[in-house]
Amino acid sequence: MVEYGQGVGHATGVAGGSGGATGQTTDVGASAAAFIGDAVHQVQALPPEGLLLLVVAIFFGLILLRKAI
């Protein structure tokens, strides 16, 4: 958790940290579903110019990938 700025909170229990002894596990399926849902929402929220730029970038990326293979 040090990468996320929670080193002190987890190591010493300071700043509302629990000392890192919670015993919780990560639900990978829920995390993946949340990731996909957030990505879909982000694309839906783009303005038309952003969507056009995204489509063009994907198109050129596929062309570069085809030439690289």
N, C-alpha and C positions, 0 to 999 in steps of 0.2 A: 504494500500500500504506500510505500515511500514515493513511488512514481507519481501518485495522485495527491501528494501533499499531506498525507495522513500518517506520516512516520511517528510524530510525537503523540498523536491521539491514540494510536494503536499500541505503541510501546509503553506508555506511562499511564494511560487512562486520562490524560489531561484533555481539556476542550471537548468533553462529552464522549471521549473514546471509551470503548469497553475493554481495552487491553488486548484485543484481538482474540479473545477466548470465547467467541460466541458459538462456535460449532455449526455455523450455517453453511449450507452448500449452495452452489450456483445452479439454477435450473437452466440448462443449456437450451432446451427447447423453447422456453419462454423468452430467453435472451435473443435467440435467432428470430422468433416471431416478432419481437419488438423491433429488432433491427430492420427487418423487411417492411414492417408497417411504417416505421419512421422514414425509410427511404422512399416508399410510395407517397407518403404525405409530402415529403420535400419536393418531389417531382411534380405533384399536383399543384403545389403552391407557386411554382415558377411562372413568371409572366411569359407570354408568347415568344418574346425575343430570346429568353433563356432556354425555352424548349427547342427553338430552332437551332440555337448554338449547340445545345446538347446533342441533337440529332446529327448535325454536321461533324461534331467532334467524334462521335461514335463511328460515323461513316468513314472519315479519314483514318481513324484508328484501325478499322477493319481492313482498309486498303494497305496500310503499313504492315499489318500483321500478315496479310496474304503475301506481300512481297518478301517479308522476312523468312517465310517458310518456303 
